[in-house]
Amino acid sequence: VPDPDPMTDAEIKEQANLGAQTLRPRGSFAMNDASLGRVAADAHARHCFEQMMKNEKRMCGEWAVFYHSYNSAAVLYELQAAVASVLFRFKSSYATLPRLLRGNFPSIPDALTLEKMWPTWPDKDHSPIFKSVAICATTSLLRPDPEATPTEWFLKGYAASVPDTALIEGLVQSCGVEPGLAHILATKIQATFVEFNVGAGGRTGHILQIFMKRHLVDKYVYAALPYGVPDPSRAPLGEHLNGPGPIVGQVRMVVHPSAFLRATRTRVYCYSADPAYHKRRAELQETLTDILEPALGSDQARARAARGIFGAELPAWYSTEDQRQVANSMPRQRGSRKWQ
């Protein structure tokens, strides 16, 4: 599916006038103790939700927003973010990356394909194929969701499965790392997660706030009911999200690298219920990228890993340089349209 035409300035202004996605129709809904529910009395959680709402208000003109809740999957998300930081200049200090390694993206490149293939999987959105390319998300920060209302799940997180060390080792091997070294690196990675208390303790919840350019929504996302059943009442989803509201309900989203690795197309922010973990995420990412150095420390190794993600043909924008070094040499471009 080719990219649709970008929004015009007039269309962006219209969306900005409609206001934050969660609060539409403007003036009919507000962030307060009642809508915040169980996170209202928690100072750190409330601060996170207030920041997410500020982001919505600031970006609502050109960007649609989605919320993905998780807990134990943080292990995989953090690892994939570290790999993407080295290979693709992904800003892992801001967010994790839910899908990247071992993804079946050549077969499922967009939401149209995902929606067509969904009925063929007996376990629906619990299918390993679905999990390799897509995630579940909701379209409102505060309104009730059939399965994972952000205010209800933030503190403890939402989980469909628990990753193990063998899966981490397999993900490292998918970067072209030979089994012996992959085992050594996976052991170190697992120890790092224990050190940083990832997935442990009583506050294990996380939320990804995912902003996607509005003109790309229907390419990568479809409106869904529980288990991924398509919801025709909100289709096409892009039109629904551009409307006056109320906006509520689930989606299924293809986390394609060509969209999620480029800040001109998507921008992702991570919020963690554990204040200490939330504060130390950048340090965790630095540690993980250092561990991956033996596997991704050369141009040849990085190109091999990138082909494992994209297939035989790499995108035109890819470079074999260590993208952390490129990012550090271009500080003035951060947040600009040139930053990808």
Secondary structure, DSSP 8 states (H G I E B T S, - for coil): --------HHHHHHHHHH--GGGTTTTS---SHHHHGGGTT-HHHHHHHHHHHHHHHHHTTTEEEEEEEESTTHHHHHHHHHHHHHHH---TTT---SS-TT--TTT--SHHHHHHHGGG-TTGGGSHHHHHHEEEEES-SSS--SS--HHHHTTT---S----HHHHHHHHHTTT--HHHHHHHHHHHHHHHHHTTTT-SS---EEEEEEEEGGGHHHHEEEE-GGG-B-GGG-SHHHHHTSSS----EEEEE--HHHHT-TTTEEEEEEESSHHHHHHHHHHHHHHHHHTHHHHSSHHHHHHHHHHHH-SS--TT--SS-HHHHHHT-GGGTTSTT--
